[in-house]
Amino acid sequence: MVEIRHKRFECIGCCLCAEQAPDYWKMTPDGLATLCQIKKHYKRHYYTEGWDHDYNRLKIIADACPVNIISVSK
């Protein structure tokens, strides 16, 4: 499994992650992206897991985030 970490409260609402991976992120009424299935929350980070076969796509999204609030690791 792939670990996904997201600093939701630093999101600027660009929609990149939600558009590129709607199975992992969604836009909420407050205009911020949020993980679809949060597994844990610690301080300002939200965590979930992704499938190994999605790793490359998730890594591209993390690298493209304009405010660097997404990280992906195996």
N, C-alpha and C positions, 0 to 999 in steps of 0.2 A: 504494500500500500504506500501511497504518497501522502506526506503530511503537508497540509496547506495552512499557512498562517496569514491572517488578515488584520490590519489595524483599521478597523471600520471607522473610527471617529476621526481619522486623518484623511478619509476619502473626500475627493472633490467632486464626485458625481459625474465623471467623464463617461461612464457606461461601458468602457472597453471590456472589462471582465464579464459583465452581464451579457453583453452582445456576443462575445466570443465563446463563452462557456456558460450558457444559461442553466445547464444542469448543476453548476456549482455556485453561481451567484445570481442574485436578483436585485432589482432596484426597488427600494422601499418608498413609501409616500414622503419621507423626509428628504428624498433626493440622493440618498447614499446607497452604495452597493452593500449587500450583506451576503454572507455565506448561506446557502440553502439549508444545510444540515450542520449546525454547530455541534461539535462533539464536546468542546470545553471552552471556557473563557477564563483568561488569566490576565489581570490588570487591563491593559488596553488591547490585548490580542485575542482574537477568536481563532479557533482551530477546528479543522475537519480533516477528513481523509478522502483521497481520490484514488482512482484506479491506476495501476501501473501503466496501462496502455494509454492513459491520458497525460502522462508525465511531460512529454515534449510539448504538447499544446499548452499545458498549465505553466510550464517554464517560460514559454514565449510570452504568455500573458503577464506573468510576474515581471519579466524583464521590460515589457512595454508599458507597465503602469507608470504614469507620469509623476507620481508622488512616491514611488517605491514603498508601497505599504503591503505588498503581497510577497510572500516567500514560499517556495516549494522545495521539499527535500524528500529523498527516498530513505 
